[in-house]
């Protein structure tokens, strides 16, 4: 699945994709654009999941820097494997 920066910004409760991407760069979040499709950057399901976690942490009152520090502690390989298993399960149940 591929997602746009606007979708990630909405998931993370940011009003503008540029502000969200600026914060990702500022705090060195592991959210990176994938190969360009028709001139626009796209992001993976793992990136969307990290944006959702960021949004939930911000909703609970964490600052962006504190939320970024907590996200950096996640083992992204494990999260990616769980997401892959979940996607495979969804495909099998259809």
Secondary structure, DSSP 4 states (H G I P E B T S, - for coil): --B-HHHHHHHTT-S-HHHHHHHHHHTT-S---EEEETTEEEB-HHHHHHHHHHHHHHHTT--HHHHHHHHHTS-HHHHHHHHHHHHHHHHHH-
